[in-house]
Amino acid sequence: MKKYITAFIAAMLLSAPCANAMRGEEIQIHVIVGGQEIKFEDQKPIIIAGRTLLPIRGVMEAMGKTVSWNNDERCAVITDGRTTISLGIGNNIMKKTITNGFGVISSETELDTAPIILNDRTCLPVRAAAEAFGAEVRWDDASKTVFIDGGQ
């Protein structure tokens, strides 16, 4: 049922990709990573049910991470060489692996919002993805701005 709801919301948003799904209003969301604003060309950040989802490649690359797509599993894989996270489309479980001098530590985190695809872009819950790499994420509601610092 959750996948059908996600698909329905995504279909509604394709006609107005910057709309707030709960109120139907146009919102301009800004994203600042390490003091630099990220520009989104084709798919803008979006708020769904109170969670900000971003086309993740630009944000993670600005944080110095490598982003790839696993087509077989339909998931985004983000790494910095030591920490790797994977987030599957429509799946609210984020998998995290940390490799250190003692071995490999794996964990899973349940997200309250699953990643989706909008306009051929993978949109992820930014807070979970950035914090998985140790970044601090802040939201300024007045300016509709996400601030991401650290985690580099």
C-alpha positions as CSV (number, residue, x, y, z in Angstrom):
1,M,0.0,0.0,0.0
2,K,2.9,2.4,0.9
3,K,4.3,2.0,-2.7
4,Y,1.0,2.9,-4.2
5,I,0.7,6.0,-2.0
6,T,4.3,7.0,-2.9
7,A,3.5,6.5,-6.6
8,F,0.3,8.6,-6.3
9,I,2.1,11.4,-4.6
10,A,4.9,11.3,-7.2
11,A,2.4,11.4,-10.0
12,M,0.7,14.5,-8.5
13,L,4.1,16.2,-8.1
14,L,5.3,15.7,-11.7
15,S,2.9,18.4,-12.8
16,A,4.1,20.9,-10.1
17,P,7.6,19.7,-9.0
18,C,8.1,22.5,-6.5
19,A,4.7,22.2,-4.8
20,N,4.2,21.3,-1.2
21,A,2.2,18.1,-1.5
22,M,0.2,18.8,1.7
23,R,-1.0,22.3,0.7
24,G,-0.4,22.5,-3.1
25,E,1.6,25.7,-2.8
26,E,4.7,26.6,-4.7
27,I,7.8,26.7,-2.5
28,Q,11.3,27.8,-3.4
29,I,13.7,25.7,-1.3
30,H,17.4,26.7,-1.0
31,V,20.2,24.4,-0.1
32,I,23.5,25.6,1.3
33,V,26.4,23.1,1.6
34,G,29.5,24.4,3.4
35,G,28.5,28.0,2.7
36,Q,27.8,27.4,-1.0
37,E,24.3,27.4,-2.5
38,I,23.5,24.3,-4.7
39,K,21.7,25.0,-7.9
40,F,19.1,22.4,-9.2
41,E,18.5,22.5,-12.9
42,D,15.8,20.1,-13.8
43,Q,14.3,18.8,-10.5
44,K,14.0,21.2,-7.6
45,P,13.9,20.2,-3.9
46,I,10.5,19.3,-2.7
47,I,8.7,18.9,0.6
48,I,6.4,15.9,1.0
49,A,4.6,15.3,4.3
50,G,6.9,17.7,6.1
51,R,10.2,16.1,4.8
52,T,12.5,17.8,2.4
53,L,13.6,15.5,-0.5
54,L,16.5,16.6,-2.7
55,P,17.9,15.4,-6.0
56,I,20.8,14.0,-4.1
57,R,23.8,13.9,-6.6
58,G,24.6,17.6,-6.5
59,V,24.4,17.8,-2.7
60,M,26.4,14.7,-2.0
61,E,29.1,15.7,-4.5
62,A,29.3,19.1,-2.9
63,M,30.1,17.2,0.3
64,G,32.9,15.4,-1.4
65,K,31.0,12.1,-1.8
66,T,30.7,9.8,-4.8
67,V,27.2,8.9,-6.0
68,S,26.3,6.0,-8.1
69,W,23.1,4.2,-9.1
70,N,22.5,0.5,-8.8
71,N,19.9,-0.2,-11.5
72,D,19.4,-3.9,-10.5
73,E,18.4,-2.9,-6.9
74,R,17.0,0.5,-7.8
75,C,19.0,2.3,-5.2
76,A,21.4,5.2,-4.8
77,V,24.8,4.3,-3.4
78,I,26.8,7.1,-1.8
79,T,30.4,6.7,-0.5
80,D,33.4,8.6,0.7
81,G,35.6,5.5,0.7
82,R,35.1,4.8,4.4
83,T,31.4,5.1,4.8
84,T,28.8,3.9,2.3
85,I,25.1,4.3,2.4
86,S,22.4,2.9,0.1
87,L,18.9,4.0,-0.2
88,G,16.3,2.1,-2.4
89,I,13.5,3.8,-4.2
90,G,10.2,3.2,-2.2
91,N,12.2,1.6,0.6
92,N,12.4,3.3,3.9
93,I,15.5,1.4,5.1
94,M,18.9,3.1,4.7
95,K,21.8,0.7,4.8
96,K,25.1,2.0,6.1
97,T,28.5,0.3,6.1
98,I,31.6,1.7,7.8
99,T,35.0,0.2,7.0
100,N,37.7,0.9,9.6
101,G,41.0,-0.7,10.7
102,F,39.1,-3.3,12.7
103,G,36.7,-4.5,10.0
104,V,33.3,-3.6,8.7
105,I,30.4,-2.3,10.7
106,S,26.9,-2.5,9.1
107,S,23.7,-1.0,10.2
108,E,20.2,-0.2,9.0
109,T,18.1,2.9,9.8
110,E,14.4,3.2,9.3
111,L,13.5,6.4,7.5
112,D,10.1,8.1,7.9
113,T,10.2,9.0,4.2
114,A,11.3,6.7,1.4
115,P,13.4,7.9,-1.6
116,I,11.4,8.6,-4.8
117,I,12.2,9.3,-8.4
118,L,10.9,12.6,-9.9
119,N,11.7,13.7,-13.4
120,D,14.3,11.0,-13.7
121,R,16.1,12.2,-10.6
122,T,16.5,10.3,-7.4
123,C,15.2,12.4,-4.5
124,L,16.3,11.4,-1.0
125,P,15.5,12.6,2.5
126,V,18.5,15.0,2.8
127,R,18.8,14.9,6.6
128,A,19.2,11.1,6.8
129,A,21.7,11.0,4.0
130,A,23.9,13.9,5.2
131,E,23.8,12.9,8.9
132,A,25.0,9.4,7.9
133,F,28.3,11.1,7.0
134,G,28.5,13.1,10.2
135,A,27.1,16.4,8.7
136,E,25.0,18.8,10.7
137,V,21.7,19.6,9.0
138,R,19.6,22.6,9.9
139,W,16.3,23.9,8.4
140,D,15.4,27.6,8.5
141,D,11.6,27.7,8.0
142,A,11.4,31.4,7.4
143,S,13.7,31.3,4.3
144,K,13.0,27.7,3.4
145,T,16.7,26.9,3.5
146,V,18.5,23.7,4.3
147,F,22.0,24.2,5.7
148,I,24.5,21.3,5.6
149,D,27.8,21.7,7.3
150,G,30.6,19.2,8.0
151,G,30.6,15.6,7.1
152,Q,33.5,16.3,4.7
